[in-house]
Amino acid sequence: MMAPTRPSLALARWVLLAAVAARLAGADDPYRYFTWTVTYGPINPLGTTQQGILINGQFPGPRIDCVTNDNLIVNVVNNLDEPFLITWNGIKQRKNSWQDGVAGTNCPIPPGANYTYKFQAKDQIGTFTYFPSVALHRAAGGFGALNVYQRPAIPVPYPPPAGDFTLLVGDWYLAGHDQLRQTLDSGAPLPFPDALLINGMPSATLVGDQGRTYLLRVSNVGMKTSINFRIQGHALKLAEVEGTHPVQNVYDSLDVHVGQSVAFLVTLDQPAMDYAVVASTRFNPADTSPLTAVGTLHYSSATSLAPGPLPAGPPEESEWSMNQARSFRWNLTASAARPNPQGSFHYGTIQTSRTLVLASSAAVVAGQRRYAVNGVSFVVPDTPLKLLDNYNIANVIEWDSVPERPDGGAPRPGTPVVRLNLHEFVEVVFQNTENEMQSWHLDGYDFWVVGYGDNGQWTENERLNYNLVDAQARHTVQGVSERMVGDLGVAGQPRDVEPEVGQLGPAVPRPAAVPEGVDGGAELLQRVQHPDQCHTLRESCRPSTLRNNKGLLNTTVAAAATIYI
């Protein structure tokens, strides 16, 4: 059984003590130190022993609980027999893109070696995750939760909950990650998964007291499928979306796509019984039954089960899911991690200077299944891009070689980097012309999702329907088959934070149909440069990575959205 965690109170006391100590000693923001040893080990999520990837012997990996502005020092020791790399999904990497854990800007950790990640949860709150980003390791484990709690001085737009639950929901394969890699290398797509897990098991039990309200943090840590989450007889009040506070709409159920995280409030206002907690896959292939994981919401005084069948999921049609996504709105008056209101940055009044239309595709290249953005499948160079720039190594990076719009060209391998000027406000459209859901992630930053189109081909007329007032900020956005998404973002400037010029890092949109954690080509690096100074990446450009959540086969992609980096 899962009792609710109450780290917010303990962390609040800890931060208060740390703040007093800081005043006395002149210390910086608090530091939290972790040593993680990554190994193979037996796991048994579906009743059959499999080889999993464990962190300190745990599957899923250890949960990190921290507070806004904490410095995290994570020493990762790789005891696998192949290189390993972890990415911090949704954590903003300001001036340190090489800490984000994406191949191309990070060297994977060799077997028997270690690497120490050093980053700060600067001006962030919310529900995040981490997971392996190479070699399809994510299919074997190595993922976990990372929760950033509010500083005591910064209010949240709801009363303090009685506790919170962290739920990592995702699809799962009986085949090992090496077998899945072989499937892709043979030219075949990944099969439909075998099961759906909650915190690494087919079910979970949440225990709470009647009359109290709890915060549930739900993340989709799967590789391929979107999920719908619902609780029998209980409403879900949306409280947080990937680090910001939305308008608190109430839903019967919520769709969560690959790589996304949401948090919602649930009040135990029903008779004291046990109620079903249901997660099920969405947009399933024809003639395929949805995968379902069923847990229990147990009232502490309950002695019986709630009557009735399991709560049914929403219609399978994508329109329902898109309308729900459109209903997510930014709470303009709420504070996020800082005291100023979220709505103080008027993104809708800024003139965009550039439009990128990025389309995902899946193709067989040299007999292997690979994924591409605008026809280019990203190949991670042997030398990370940061080092290529630092030592001025030529003829590896292909500057601006990705077409700004799909041109119908045949898929080809390449190492493209798109150059953007510092403070440039960019419109990015992700087009999904494939036959399954795609989700796109911007490593190290987020963006405003200003619109979802009704077909896979974007036109300038779509701008008439953009939300330029209170669009939801996200780090991962979904695009339904034959749909498009539009997002807005400032190159090198996440809202009111002044960026470092000269940071080459992952700017990779990645679609979800590719399993996360496969080096597969669905990646696009973006370099932020000073328009008067930057002729090479050297000391003046910062990359970020747009990734397509398809599972990275030496790739990183983009799909339908407008982003700022």
N, C-alpha and C positions, 0 to 999 in steps of 0.2 A: 504494500500500500504506500501511496505517496501522501505524506503530510505536507501541507503548504509550507514553503520556506518563508521565513521572515527576515531576509538579510537586510532589508531596508532599515529596520530599527537598529540592528547590530552595527551595520555599516555607518549609520548616522552617528552612533556613539563614538565609533572608531574615528570617523572624520572629524568630529568635534574635538576629540583628544588630539588628533593630528594637527588640527588648526591651531590649538593652544600651543602645542609644541613648536609649530612653525613660527608663531609669533615670538616665542622665547628664543628659538635658535636660528631664526632666519631661514628655515628650510624651504625647499621647493615643494611642489605638489607631491603627495605620497607615492611611494614605490611599492609594487607588489612583485615578488619574485617567485618563479615557478621553474622546476626542473621536470621535464617530461621525457620519459624513455619510451620509444616507439618499438614495439615488437610484434611478431606474429604470435597468435595463441588461439586455442580452441574456443569457439563460441557456439551457442545452441539456440538461436532465436526461433527456429521453426521445428524443433524436435530432432533435428539431425545435426551432428557435429560438423562445423565448418571451420576453415582457417580464417580467422579475422585479424584485423589490425587493431592492436590495443595501445592505449596510452597509459602508462603506469599500471598496466594490467587491467584497464577498464574499457568496457564497450557499452555504450558510447564513452567518449573520453571525458575527462574531468570538466565540470562546469566552472567557468570563471565568473565570479561576482565581484564587481568593482564599482567605483563611484566616478562621476564626471571628473575629468582631468587627472585621474590616476595614471601613473606611468607603469606600464606592464613590461616586465623583463622575463621572457620565456625562453629558457635554454632547452632546445629540442635535441635529443640524442637519438640518432637513427641506427637501430639494431636490426633493420630489415636487410635483405640481400640485394636491394636495388635502391637508387636514389629516391628521396622522399622530400615533400615540400608541403607546408601548410599555408593556407590563405585565411585571412580574417574578414569574413563576409560582412560588409557594411561598415566596418571601422574606417574612418577617414584617415588617410595617410597624407598628412600635410608636410611637404618638404622631405618626405622620406618614403618615396614610392618603393624603394628596394626592400622595405619591411613587409610588403603586402603579400609576399609568398606566391608570386606568379612566375612561371618559367618565362624567361626573356628579360626580366629585370632582377630576378633572384636566381642564383645558382641552386639547384636541388641539393639537398644534403647527402653526401656520399654515404654508402654503407660504412658503419663503424665510426662515423664522424658526428659532429654536432654543429649547430648554429644557434646563436642567441638572438631572438627577435627583441627589438626595443622600440616600443611605440607608446603613444599616449592616447587615452580616450578623451581627447581634447574637445571640450564643448559638445559632448555627446551624451545622450541618454538613450535607453531603449533595449530592444531585444535583437541579439545578433547571434551568429554562429561562426564556427571555424570548421574547415575540412581539408583533406588532402587535395592538391590541385594538379597532380601529375599521375600518369600511369594507371589511371582508373582505380587508384587506391580507395577512393571514396566508396566504391562498391563493396569494400571489405571492412569498412569502419573508419577509425581515425577522426571522426567528426564529433563535435560537442557544442555546448551552448556558451555564450558570452553575454552576460547581462550587465548593463551599465545603469546604475541607480542614480537618482537625482540627488544633488547636494541639498542638505537640509534647508538652506536659505532660499532655494528656488522652489516655488509651489508647483504642484501638478494640478490640472483642472478637474480633479475628482477627489473625494475623501480618501484617506489612506486605506487600502484594502486590509482585510484581516490576515492576508498572506498571499503568496503567489505560487503558481505551478509552472514549471518549464516543461514543454512537451515538444520533443523532436520527432516529427512524423515524416516518414519517407518510404518509398518503395524499396523492395529488397529482392535480390536474386540468390537462388541456391548455387548457381555457378560462381566460381571464384573470379576475382578481378582479372587474373591472367587468362582465363577462358573467355571472358568477355572481350578482352583485347584481341584475342585470336579471331573472335567472330568479326570484329570490325576490320581487322587486317585481311580477312578473307573477302572483304567487299560487301558483307551482309550488314544490315542494320541490327541494332540491339533488339532482342525479343521483348515481348511484354513481360514485366516483372512477375515474380512468383508470389509475392505477399506484400502487405503493408505493415509497417512496424511503428510502435509508439515507444520512444526511448529504448529502442533495441529489442522490444518484445512485442508479441501480437496484441497485448492489451496492457492497460494500466488502471490503477484504482486511485482516485482522488478523494481525500477525506476532508470534510469541512463541517462547520456548525450551522444549524438552521438559523436563518435570519441574518447571516453575515455575507459580506461581499468579498469575492476573491478575484485576483488578477491572473488570467491564464495567458501564458506566452507560448504561441504556437509557431513553429518554423517548419518549412518543408525542406528536409535534408535529403530528399530522394534525388534520383538521377534523371528520371524520365517523365513521371506522371504528376499532374496537378491533383490536389486533394480538396475535398469538401469536409468541413469540420462542423459538428452540431452536437447538442446535448439535449436529451429527451426532456421536454417540458420546460426548458429554460431559455431565456433570451440572452443574446450575446451583445453587449454594448461596447462598440469599438473604442479603444482608449489610446492605442499607439500603433503607428505604422512605420516600421523601420527607422525608428529614432526621432519621429516627430509626432505631435499630437493632432489627430484629426477631429473633425466635428463628430460628436459622439452619437452617431446613428445606431439604431438597434436592429439586429438581424436575427433570423431564425437559424441561419448557418452562414459560414464564410468559406469562400474559395481561397486557397493559398497555393500559389504556383511554385515551381521549382526555384529554390533560392530565396524565396520571400519569407518574411516574418511579420506577424501581427500580434497584438496583445488586446485582450478584451476583458471587461468586467462581467462577472456572473454572480448574481445574488441568489442565495439558496432560500428561495421564498415559497417553496412547494412543501407539501406534507413530507415528514421525515421518512424517506424511503431511499432505495438505491435506484439511480437513474442511469440509463445507457449513455455513454460517451462514444460517438461514432465518427470515424474518419473513413472516407471511401474515395477511390480514384475517380477522376473526371475524364470525359472525352475519350472513352475507351474504344478500342478498335471494334469494328463490326463483329458480331457473334462472339464477343468476349465479355464475360461478366465482370462487373467492377470488383476490385479488391477492397476488402473491408477489414478494419481493425476496430474491435469493440472493447471499450473500457467501461469503468463504473465511476459515477459520482456518488460517493457514499456519505450520506448524512450521518454524523457521528452517533446520533440516537436512533438510527434506522434499524428495523428488525425484519423488513420485507422488501421485495422488489416492487417497483412501480409497475402497474398493469399496462398492457398494450404492447403492440409491436415496436420494433426499433424505429426511430424517426426516419422517414424517407428522405432521400437526398433531393436536391433541386432538379429541374428539368435538365436533360443531357445536352440540350441545345446551347450553343455558345453565347447566344444573345443574352440569356439570363446572367451569365458570368460577366459579360461585358458591361451590362447595365449596373451590376453591383460595383464593378470597378469604377464606373463613372460616378457613382454615388459617394465615393471617398473624397472628402474635401478637407483642406487644411484648416485648422482652427487658428484664425488670424490673431486672436487676442491672447491666446495662451502662450506662456513662456515655454521654451524647450529646455535646453541645458543652460541657457543664459537668461538674465532677467528681462531682456528686451523681447517684445512680442514677436512671434513667428512672422506675422504679417508686415513687419517693418521693412522687409526687403520687397520692393514692388517690382517683381520680375516682369510683370506684364507691360510695364512702361518702357522697357529697354528695347531699343531697336536691334533686331538680329542682323548679323553681318554675313551669315553664311548658312547654307542648308546642305546637310548630308543626308542622302537617302540610301539606306543600307539594307540590303536584302540578303537573307540567309539562303543557303542551298546545301544539299547533301548530294555528293557525287562519288563515283568510284574513280580514283586517280591511281594509276599504275596498279590496278587490281585491289586497292585498299579503299575502305569507306573513309572519306574525309569530308570536312565541312568547310564552307567558304563564306566570305562576305564580299558581295559584289564580284564574285567569281575568283577571289584570291583566297587560297587556303594558307593560313599562317604557318610558317615553319620556324620553330625556335632555333636560333643560331647556337652554335657550340659555345660562343662567347656571349655573355649577356649584353644586351644593348647598352647598358650604362657603361660597361667597360669598353665596348666598341667605340663609344663616343669619347670616353676619357683618354683613350690612347690613340684616338683619331685613326682607327682602322677603317679603311675604305672598302667599297664594293661588297658590302654585306647588307646594310639597310637600304631598302628601296623607298626613297622619299616620295610621298604622295602618289604612290603607284596604284592605289585603289581608286577606281572611278568614283566621283562624288555621287553618281547615280548608277543603278544597274545598267549595263550596256549589252547584256546578252552574250558576253564572251564565254568561251569554254573555261571551266575551272582550271586553275593552275596554282602550283605552289609558289610561295614568295614570303618575304620578310618585310611587309610594308609598314611604314610609319606615316601617319597623317599629321601635318604641321598646322597648329593653330596659334594665333597670336595671343599674348597675355591679355586678359580681360575681354577677349572677344566673346560675344554672346552668340551662341550657336544653336541652331535648330537641327535636330537629328530626327529623322523618320526611320523607323524600323518596319520593314515590310516582310510579312510572312506569307510567302506563296507556297509553302509546303502543306502537307496534309495532316499536320499535327501541331499541337500547341508549342510555341517557343517562348522562352523567357530570356530577357537580356539584362545583363548586370554590368554596372560600371564600377570597376575596382577602385577603391580608395576615395570615392566621392558619391554624390547622389545628384538627382535632377528633378525637375518638375514634369510630371506627366500631364500634358495639357490637353490631350485628346486621344480618343480611340476611333479609328475609322470603321466604315462598314464594308470595306473591301480591301483587297490586297494591293491596290494601286493608288498611291497618294497623288493628289493634285493640289495646286495652290488654293483651290476653293475650300479645302479642308480647314484652312486657317480661320474661316468665318465661324467655325464651331469650337475653336480653342478656348479653354478656360484660362483667362489671363488675370484672374483675381485670386482664387483660392485653390489652385490645383495641388494635388497631393505630391509631396516630395518623396521619392523612393530611390533605392539603389538598384532595384530589380523590377522590371516591368514585363508583363506578359503580352504576347500577341497571338490571338487565335488564328487558326488556319485561314488563309486568304484574307487576313485583316492587316491593318496598320495601326501604329501608335505614334503620337507626336509628343516630343518632350523639348524642354528648353533648358539651357545651362550656360554658365559663364566659363569660358576657358581659363583655367588656372585660378578661379576665384569662387570657392563654395560660399555663396551668400556674402557675409561681411568679413570673411577671413582673408587677409592679404596673403597670397601664395608666394612661394619661392619660384623665381624663374630659373629654369635650368634643371628641372627634375624629370628625367625620362622614366616613365613608369607605365603601368598597364592601363590602357584606356580601351578595354576590350568589352564590347557587347557580346554576349554569348547566348545562343538560343537553347531552350530547354530540351529539345528532342535529342540533343547529343548528351550523353551522360556526363555529368560533371566529373572532372578529374581525369579525363582521357586527353592526352595531347593530340588533338584532332584537327586543328586548322581553323576553328571558329573564333578567331581572335584578331583584333585590330588595335594597334598601338597608336596613341595620339600624343603628339609632342606639343607642349605649350612653350612658345618662344616669344622673346621680346622682339617686336617688329623692326626695331632699329639695330639690334645687336646680334640676332641669332642667325647665323649662317650654317653652323653645325650644332649638334646637341650640346656641345661642350659648355659647361658651366652656365648655360643660359636657357635650357629647355627642360621642361618637365613632362614626361609621358604619363599617361594613365591608360588603363586597359579596358576596353569594352569587350565583354565576354558573352558568348552565346551559351546558355546552359545546356549544351548538348554533350558535354563531356570531353571537351578539349583534347583533340587528337593533334597535337602540335599546331593548335589553331586557337584563335579567339575571334569571336564574330560580333556582329551588330544586328539588331532587329528593330522594330518600329517605335521610336521614341525620340524626344528632344532632350538633350542632356547638357549640363554644364559641367566642366571639369575643373 
